[in-house]
Amino acid sequence: MQAKHLLASKGVEFREISVDGDPELRMDMMRKSGQRTVPQIWIGDKHIGGCDDLWALERSGELDLILASTSAVEA
């Protein structure tokens, strides 16, 4: 919820892919990210990580730079 709130507050359109109840989709997420937890966030082709990683980028000012360079966000 916190990641979605941050992205929405920035006016970012994103696509949420729920892996709950879908073991194949969860395994695909784990293969792509190397992580087991959700959310796993990608901006364009760049894997950001989880919610804490997204907020760390926000605090450092890097998130706006990343968002400016792409338009596809998946969480």
N, C-alpha and C positions, 0 to 999 in steps of 0.2 A: 504494500500500500504506500509506503514512504517513497519508493522509487517512482511509482506512478504519479504520486502527488508532485514530486519535484519536476518530472517531465511535463506534466500538465501545466504547472505554474510557469513554465518557460514557453508554453504554447506549442510544445512538440507533439506531433501526431505519432502514435506508436501502435504497434500491433502486439497484443498480448497472446502468447501461445501457452495454454494451460497444459501441463504434463501430468496433472493429477488424474489418476485413474487410467492412464495410458502408459503401461510399462515400456512399450516400444519407443514411444516419443521421449520418455524420460531417459532411456538408454541412449538415444540419439543425442539428446542435450548433453548428457554426461560425456559422450565420446567427443563432441565438438568443443566443450568447455573444459573438460578435465575436472569438473566440479560436480558435487552431488546435490548441493543446496539450490533452492530457488529463492528469488529469481536469479537467472543468469541473463545478463543484458548485453546485447550487441548493438552497436551503432554503425550502420553500414556493415562492412565486413569485419570491423574491429570488435573483438570481445572485450567488454569493459570489466566484467566480473559481476559481483553481486551488488546489493544495495549500498553496503558500506563503501565499496569501490567507487560507485557512482557519486556518492556524497563527498568522497575525498577529492574527486575531480572537480566537483562544484566548489569546494572550499579553496582549492588551489587556483581556480579560474580557468582550468583547462577544459572543463565541460563545454563552455560556450564556444571555444575554438573547435572542438571536435564536432559539435552540433552544426556549426557554420559550414563545415566541410562536407556534410552529408545530410540526406533527408530520410534515411530509413533507420528506424529504431525498432528493435524487437526486445521484448522483455518476457 
